[in-house]
Each structure stands twice: as C-alpha cells, then as structure tokens.
Amino acid sequence: MARTNPLQFIQQVRAEVAKVIWPTRREVLLTTVMVLIMAALTAVFFALVDLGIRSGLQGILSLFG
C-alpha cells in the first residue's frame, strides 16, 4: 500500500468534502419531523399489539384458572 504524505492527504480530504451536497435547514427540519412522526406511529402500533396480545392471553388464562 502506497503511503501518502500528510499534505496530500489533507488536500484529498478537502476535495472530497467539497463534493458533499449538504442538506438545507428546511430539509433537515422536514426529515427530523418525519422521523419523529414515524417513531410515534411505530410506538402506538406496538403498544396496541402488546395490548391485544395481553388481553388475549388473559382471556385464555382466565378460562383455565
């Protein structure tokens, strides 16, 4: 593996960082809100599934207990 001197390395890193397309503030805000909404919906879904399973098991166990 060829070794790169530190100056060349820094120049290469700066060239690569210049190619990055950074998101706008609005894009970051929009994606953050979407992630929070999806996390909340997922939490509600799993809470309802948990409630359904718990109710079903309690019903089954009450028949035998």
ZIGIVEN-V962309 format. One record per residue. N is the residue number from 0. RES is the residue in one letter. PSI is psi in radians with two decimals (999 if undefined). BURIAL is # if it has 24 or more other C-alpha atoms within 12 Angstrom, else .. Layout:
n,res,psi,burial
N,RES,PSI,BURIAL
N,RES,PSI,BURIAL
This chain:
n,res,psi,burial
0,M,2.25,.
1,A,2.48,.
2,R,2.43,.
3,T,2.36,.
4,N,2.75,.
5,P,-0.62,.
6,L,-0.76,.
7,Q,-0.70,.
8,F,-0.83,.
9,I,-0.71,.
10,Q,-0.71,.
11,Q,-0.71,.
12,V,-0.78,.
13,R,-0.66,.
14,A,-0.70,.
15,E,-0.71,.
16,V,-0.58,.
17,A,-0.41,.
18,K,-0.28,.
19,V,2.34,.
20,I,1.86,.
21,W,2.45,.
22,P,2.68,.
23,T,2.92,.
24,R,-0.68,.
25,R,-0.73,.
26,E,-0.73,.
27,V,-0.76,.
28,L,-0.77,.
29,L,-0.79,.
30,T,-0.60,.
31,T,-0.78,.
32,V,-0.73,.
33,M,-0.71,.
34,V,-0.74,.
35,L,-0.71,.
36,I,-0.80,.
37,M,-0.65,.
38,A,-0.71,.
39,A,-0.77,.
40,L,-0.69,.
41,T,-0.72,.
42,A,-0.74,.
43,V,-0.76,.
44,F,-0.88,.
45,F,-0.52,.
46,A,-0.73,.
47,L,-0.71,.
48,V,-0.75,.
49,D,-0.75,.
50,L,-0.74,.
51,G,-0.79,.
52,I,-0.74,.
53,R,-0.76,.
54,S,-0.72,.
55,G,-0.79,.
56,L,-0.70,.
57,Q,-0.66,.
58,G,-0.77,.
59,I,-0.79,.
60,L,-0.53,.
61,S,-0.44,.
62,L,-0.58,.
63,F,-0.21,.
64,G,999,.
